[in-house]
Amino acid sequence: MSKKAWIIFVVAIFGLLAGLVIWSRSNSTTINISGINTNAIQAASKQNGNIADHVFGKADSKVVLIEYGDFQCPGCGSAEPGVEKIINEYKDYSAFVFRNFPLTSIHQNALASASAVEAAGLQNKYWEMHNLIYSKQNDWNTLSTDQRTTTFTSYATQLGLDATKFTADMASSSVSQKISFDQAIGYKVGVNSTPTFFLNGVKLPDSVIQDLQTGTGNQLRDALDAQLKQAGVTPPTRAS
């Protein structure tokens, strides 16, 4: 390939990638969510590709914690162990919802990893893949397109999933629609970075995230306890 042809090829590739990023955001922001209660747990509908919000814990709780996250985001990855520990402590008291907010302009595998987790959800292994993808973030975050698909499919096999169905679901319109729907809600409530947490519709301060990443996570526990008490529910006893 001549130098001129190579330059044209590189420019075309960058143009395609830029177009995909723009398409991802425009597709999210053009979804009509005007009638959606963004603070409520979302049921399956045409708007979200017939894939409901994934709920961990007590789905009918009056206390709902929502995270908008990116599986390739280092900040999300460092907060994840603290989040996982706390939602397990509060699973009988509150509901936890994870919504996709892949930052595709800076994370090349963010969309693919979100698709992998949603595809696993279609075989009832959403949270298992969610946790596995985060725990192995450093193993896949810089992989090429072919390598990441092979890696995510190996995770699916590890979880006992049908690999053929999994790879097909990763590329399906339903999964794409679900991710775009989550992003559209995120844009509507003002999300511009990850992770971002909302507790009963109120955005939690950055100090809560920092505490999850480097501290005890007690700021999030304090916030959950306050909401539970307000709802007339005694919070779980903390380990000493």
N, C-alpha and C positions, 0 to 999 in steps of 0.2 A: 504494500500500500504506500502510495506517495505521501510526502509530508503534507501536501495540500489536502489530499483525501482524508488523511488522518485527522487533521484539524477540523474538517467539516464533520467527520464522524463524531469527534469529541463534543463539538458544539451541539450537534443533534442530540446526543445522549443527555447532556446537561439540560437542554431544552425540554426533553421528554420528562426528566426527573422533576424539573421545576413545574411543568404542566401537571404532573401527578399530584404534587403538593398543593397547587392552587385548586385542582379539581377536588381533592379531599376536603379542603376547607369549604369550598363553594357548595359541595354536595351536602355538607353538614348544615350550613347556614340556610340552605334553601328548603330544608324539611320544615313543613308547617307544624310547629308545636305551640301555636297560639293558645290552644285550649288545654294544654298539658299543665298539670300541677307538678312542677319540677321537684317539689319536696316529698311527693308521694311515691311509694313503690309502684313501678310501672308494670302493668299486666301485658301479656303478649298482644300485639296488634299489628295491623298492616304497616304502621309507621315504623315499628322497630323490627321488621322482618319476622314477626311472630315469635320473637325471642324476648321473654320477659326479663325484668331486672333479676339478677341473681342475688338471693338473700341468704345470708348466714345468720343463724340464731333464731330469735323469736319473731316470726314474720308479722304477727299481729300486735307487736309492741307499740306503745305510744312514743317510744324513743327510737329514732332512726338515724343512724350514722351513715353518711354517704361519702365515699372517697372517689374523686376523679383522678385517675392515675394512668401512667404510661409505663408499660412493663420494661422498657429499656432505660427509663430515667434512673440515674444513680441515686438521686434523692429519694425516689419511691422505694428503690431497692434497700436502701439503708434504714428506711422507716418501717419496712415490711415486717421484720421480726417482732418489733414492738407492737405493731398493729395486730399481727396474728395472735400474739400472746393475750392481748387485752380483749379481743373479740371472743376468744375462747373463754375467758373469765366471765364475760357478760352475755354469753350466748343464750342463757335462759331468761334474760331480762330485756335485751335490746335487739334490734335488727341492724345488720351491717350490709350495705350495698356497695358494690364496686362498679363504677361506670368508666368506660373506656375514654381516654383523652390522649391518644397518641400524638406526640409532637413530631410529626413527620418531617418537618423542615430541618430538624437537627438530629433525629434518631432514625437511621435507615431501616432498622428492623422493628420499629415500634408498631407499625400497622400489622405486619406479619405475625408478631407475637400475640397481639390482641386477637387476631383471627384464629390463631392456634388455640387460645384459651376458650374462645366462643365455640369453636368446632368441637372441643372436648365436652363443652356443656351440652351439646346436642346428643352426646352419649352418656349424659349424667355424671360427668367427671369434671365439672367446671372448677370447683375449689381445689381439687387435687392438681389439676394442670396449672391453675393460678399460682399455687404455692411452689410447684416444681419449676415453673418458668422463672419466678423471682429468685429462687434459691440458686439457679444455674445461670443467672444473668451474665456473669463474666465469661461463660462458656460460649454464648451465642451472639452477644451484642455486636460483634464485628464481622460476623460471617457473611458470605456472599449469598445471593438469592438461592442458588441450588443447595449450598451447604446448610442454610438455615432450615429449608424445607425438610431435608434429610434428618437434621437434628430434631426438629419439632415432631416429625413422624416417629422417630425413635423414642421420644418421650411418650407419645400416644401408645406405642406398643408396650412400653414399660408399664403403663397404666391399664393395660388390658383392653385397649380400644381396637376397633376395626380400623386398620390403617388406611384402607382404600376409601372408606367412607370419610374418615378424618381429613384426608388430603382434599377430597372433593368438597367437603363442607368448608374448609379453609378458604376456598376460592368462590364460595357460593354467594349469590345476591342477598340471601337472608342474613348471613354473617356480616357482609358489607353494610347492609342497611342498619343492622343493630349498632354497629360501631359508629356510623354516621349519626344515628339518632342520639346516642350517648353524647357525642361531641356537640350536637346542636343544643342539647339541654345545658351542657357545660358552658357554651358560649352565651346562652341566654342568662345564666346566673352569674356571669362575669369571670369564669375560670380563665386564667391566662398562664398558669404554671402548674406543675405537678410535684408532689401530691397536693391536692386541695381537699379539705374536709368540711362538710356541712353537718351540723348536728341539729336536728329538728328545724332545718331551714336557715340556720344561722352559721355563717362562715366562721370557722375556728381560726384563731390567730396563728401567725407563723411560729410563735414560741411553742405551740403544741407540737408542731412538726419537728422542731429542733429537739424538743424533749424526747420525742419518739426515736429520733436518730442517735442521740448521744446520752440521754438521761434515763430516767425511770419509767417514763410514760405516765406519770401520775397526773400531769395536767389534763390528759385525755380522760383518765379515770375520774378526776374531780368534775369535769364537765358532764360526763355520763351520770355520775351520782346525783348531781344537781337536777338534771332532767328527770331522773327516775323519782327522786323525792317530790318534785313538782307534780309528777303523775300519780303520786300516792303509793309508790313502790319502794320497798326497802332495798337498797343496793346490796350486792354481794359483799361478804366480809373479805377484806384484803388480807393476804398472807403477811405475817409479821416479818 
